[in-house]
Amino acid sequence: MEAKIDIRKLSLDELKGFFKELGEASFRAKQVYEWLWQHSALSFVEMTNLSKALREQLESNFIINGIQEDKIQRSVDGTIKSRFKLHDGHLIESVLIPVPKDSRFTACVSSQVGCSLTCKFCATGQMKRLRNLDASEIYDQVVKVNQQSLDTFGKPLTNIVYMGMGEPLLAYKPMMESINHLTSPQGLGMSPRRITVSTAGIAKMIKKLADDNSKVNLALSLHAADDTKRNEIMPINEQNNLEALAESLDYFYQKTGNRITFEYIAFQGFNDGIEDAKNLAKLCRRIPARVNIIEYNPIDGADFKKSEAHRIDAFAQYLRENRVAVTVRKSRGKDIDAACGQLANKE
């Protein structure tokens, strides 16, 4: 018996083709598409403006592979980490980061099961990459985390960051499809300006994002502004050095005008000195980017230590004196392993 196809893998045109074969009007495809992507339906029973016979026809031909909540953890600071089980049994994690005083509620979503990049400071990088997520699995994370935000804080999501498990630019097709479903009027209608894609730095894919006229913001996980240090902690830099990345980021900015952020985890005695700040300021003169300095969150099997507050302050002050926009961010959800670099499906 042939396995059923997940209906959310079909485009609107493919759905129209299916209904045409049934001898049904093409507007039925639009109705189903709206149920799937505007109303986030996870069963055909929910599609109440279709006849029972038509719903049964859909049921006999298709499935809807939704993600299932597997474990929820709540931090003392309000952060909520969710582990989701996929249809094939794989596990991924998403995080709701609430900042009620700023009316900011952010979903941090995953794009891959595991990761292939082996960054030395990241728990996800210690896992193998098992597969890319489908667009619908990324979309479902947003829907589920949005519901958590509504249930817990009475507020919908304001922002989405592709900063969870995996490298989004190595899951490019499903990532872009998911962004389309999140932002399209035929989907959830969110603003692309509220979406940030974070990459460890894959130059040719940054250029592709620009060529595809993406409206999202871009964040580069930088963490060192010289190649020797970056090679040491991020092996991806050996094929995508800072010169190549600077060229691709400039291309992205010139083509899109979209905001670029450098994410910079401060490691004690490694990348938090004034010489490191000078290198970063020099890079920021080439690329109009703002800098987020992030506390390091310890993980098993890594020797790095969190930079001391006075060193971070001096580092940030040097950047400000050199006209670099900089924010020092406190980690959220550390007590539940939900902070930057900690997502690893731990029990």
Beta strands, then each sheet from edge to edge (+ up, - down):
strand 1: 5-6
strand 2: 62-63
strand 3: 68-74
strand 4: 80-85
strand 5: 91-99
strand 6: 104-108
strand 7: 112-113
strand 8: 131-132
strand 9: 159-162
strand 10: 195-199
strand 11: 217-221
strand 12: 260-266
strand 13: 289-295
strand 14: 326-329
sheet 1: 1+ 2+
sheet 2: 3+ 4- 5+ 6- 9- 10- 11- 12- 13- 14-
sheet 3: 7+ 8-
end
